[in-house]
Amino acid sequence: MPLPAFNYGSDDSGLACGFLIGDGARTETIDAADALARLRQPASVPAPRQFVWLHANLSKAASERWLRSHAGLGDGFYELLHQGSRSTRIEILDDALVAVRRPVPPGIIVPEIY
């Protein structure tokens, strides 16, 4: 029996996980192909009040390549990624909410907050 491909932390595109979140609707888990289909929809197509949340593993080089090819993010997004700040933060950038989460040093326990 062949074993499925396994990529620790992310898929081949660098996507660690993705979600389609809607107004009053159930949250759905999506993969890179689903995200790409959503991102390719023209803005003129009426859509329910939904947004796509993508968690990219930026330690994998494929992540930034995939985002540059498919996400339509402005230069400010990539400047934010490469500015060298070590802080974890959430920023509004154009029409997107960007969360930058930096690695936590070993031995520090950080509670999950939702």
Buried (B, 14 or more C-beta within 10 A) or exposed (E): EEEEEEBEEBBEBBBBBBBBEBEEEEEEEBEBEBBBEBEEEEEEEEEEEEBBBBBBBBEBEBBBEBBEEBBEBEEEBEEBBEEEEEEEEEEEEEEBEBEBEEEEEEEEEEEEEE
